[in-house]
Amino acid sequence: MSQTKRDQVVSHLRYLRLELREMHQGIQQDGLYPEPGEVRGVLAQMEALLDLLEGGSKLKSSADLV
């Protein structure tokens, strides 16, 4: 894995960890669940990270995006 790709992966993982930590704290402290859009956003970012790791050349069907 090239250094640039590695840096992108590290950056994505740090951001995702922060987002998930904030969601978890909201649930624990306030009992508030995240908005569905927030969860979808994190899932989309995780999919983008997976695509980056796999090469990103796959096409996704519309069913995969929902």
C-alpha positions as CSV (number, residue, x, y, z in Angstrom):
1,M,0.0,0.0,0.0
2,S,1.4,3.4,-1.0
3,Q,2.1,6.0,1.7
4,T,-0.6,8.3,0.3
5,K,-3.2,5.6,0.4
6,R,-2.1,4.6,3.9
7,D,-2.5,8.3,5.0
8,Q,-6.0,8.4,3.5
9,V,-7.0,5.3,5.3
10,V,-5.6,6.5,8.6
11,S,-7.4,9.8,8.2
12,H,-10.7,8.1,7.3
13,L,-10.4,5.8,10.3
14,R,-9.7,8.6,12.7
15,Y,-12.7,10.5,11.5
16,L,-15.0,7.5,11.6
17,R,-13.8,6.7,15.1
18,L,-14.7,10.2,16.3
19,E,-18.1,10.1,14.7
20,L,-18.9,6.7,16.2
21,R,-17.6,7.9,19.6
22,E,-19.9,10.9,19.5
23,M,-22.9,8.8,18.6
24,H,-22.1,6.3,21.4
25,Q,-21.7,9.0,24.0
26,G,-25.0,10.5,22.9
27,I,-26.7,7.2,23.4
28,Q,-25.1,6.5,26.8
29,Q,-25.4,10.0,28.3
30,D,-28.6,11.4,26.9
31,G,-30.4,8.3,25.6
32,L,-30.6,10.0,22.3
33,Y,-30.2,7.9,19.2
34,P,-28.5,9.4,16.2
35,E,-30.5,10.5,13.2
36,P,-30.8,7.9,10.5
37,G,-29.0,10.3,8.1
38,E,-26.0,10.4,10.4
39,V,-25.8,6.6,10.6
40,R,-26.2,6.4,6.8
41,G,-23.4,8.9,6.4
42,V,-21.0,6.9,8.6
43,L,-21.9,3.7,6.7
44,A,-21.3,5.4,3.4
45,Q,-17.9,6.6,4.6
46,M,-17.0,3.1,5.8
47,E,-18.0,1.8,2.3
48,A,-15.8,4.4,0.7
49,L,-12.9,3.3,2.9
50,L,-13.5,-0.3,2.0
51,D,-13.6,0.7,-1.7
52,L,-10.3,2.6,-1.3
53,L,-8.7,-0.5,0.3
54,E,-10.1,-2.8,-2.4
55,G,-9.1,-0.6,-5.3
56,G,-12.4,1.3,-5.8
57,S,-13.1,-0.1,-9.2
58,K,-16.4,-1.8,-8.3
59,L,-19.7,-0.4,-9.4
60,K,-22.5,-0.4,-6.8
61,S,-26.1,-1.2,-7.5
62,S,-28.8,1.1,-6.2
63,A,-29.8,-1.6,-3.7
64,D,-26.3,-1.4,-2.1
65,L,-26.7,2.3,-1.5
66,V,-29.9,2.1,0.5
